[in-house]
């Protein structure tokens, strides 16, 4: 070894989105400290939004280079290919809307901390999705999670929020520790933390039946399942979704899901693809359990946030069913369904946020009674979101589920498709109940006076997301083609390495 | 000495940590048990690093230490906030929310 240190090659341009988020997070924190409270109230969310949009634009501008073979940043620690860009964009867009939804939330008004933490969390998601090394995978996972623990506990006025934060911290950390132990065993089995080297070690033969390798892979999958809230590692989900401020819940439901499922396909359909026979049964079991537990858990929930939490467990089940396929069709289905799921959840949570502003009852199902008469546009958006989540035509949710089922059948797992269909049928019971309550039940006492000042931005988000849900449902060919292109290009760039 | 011994110790520490998280009631003790789980992984990483003769595992372990420190900081912060609000710091009594 020579005395001079060989510096790793760092592609600063490709690192742009992550650098912007770091700078923006620090700047946002700084804006929270200066000026009058009126200035802070405008400057802090504005700086957070500018940062997110800037990172999004920069990320998308890397498309041509990424699709031409992938960009490797910092000597193989991070890698940007079309899949990274699409999943990263879902996370960034989820964060943008989460900031918009929290504009009037108490927890976001205190200073720059709320927005700064959210930016750091998104940065963690980008690192996670782009990771090409076990070390960056773990680092991204923690950078995503630790700010989220604080964000969940950030509604200091609500007793439940702090409790949700602590619960999420404990359960999330158990997940992280499990993931880390799995990664340690994977390193032990293959002798490297680099994805490409791991892939080569698996292909060279001896490791594949190694108990170290299989154990490590199983533990890593369990660790990620905690974050994706797949059953049986979902117990924290309803509590945290209910206790956290609605903006943070939206962020968790859209961005965190995309990041967790993203790393799942990157890891499993990437370096661990040669071991597909070892991991696909594990994922299949997780998928079926999530579909069953999520759908049954959502039945009979009184709180809409809790119901959406259980339903998100079921939705992760559908996504995992597509992950089992592992081939091009499966990844395409995951990417498409993740995007669609983000849009429809956004519509649902925007309505919940607007209905429950200044009115705790508004999170409960009773609070939605008579919404159709009081605020038809809001109720209309919610109805579209519910129909889409249930997977009925002509919404995007229908096309999404169809793609998943198509992929699963094509991959030769027809019984999984059966589970998806049965799960969707059960889910009709609780999704349609919300619609029925909104349109056919009379408003409860106090509902008329409840929302003192209306928030036009929340109604606008709900309407836009609902319109998008229908638009994708009616004209699905363009987004489906894009998802296919992304998958194809990503797989190509990975096989050429 | 064979790698299996180091791994055995690491598995035992990890199991003690996991069992502690599941059975202990005090939030502070739960945080300690989480540390045990993370450090069990560190031990495994360093043992593997010796076995393979490269430094990947050692670097990983150092990064894990940094992350563990952050996690504990946030955990303690939340416990202090809960204590100040006069809520019980006993995890079983935090039952306003039910899974």
Interface residues (C-beta under 8 A of the other chain):
Chain A: X134 X135 X138 X139 X142 X146 X149 X150 X153 X156 X159 X160 X162 X163 X164 X165 X166 X167 X169 X170 X173 X174 X176 X177 X178 X180 X181 X183 X184 X185 X187 X188 X191 X192 X193 X194 X235 X236 X238 X239 X242 X243
Chain B: X7 X14 X17 X18 X21 X27 X30 X31 X34 X37 X38 X40 X41 X44 X45 X47 X48 X51 X52 X54 X56 X57 X59 X60 X63 X64 X67 X70 X71 X74 X75 X77 X78 X79 X81 X82 X85 X87 X91 X94 X96 X97 X98 X99
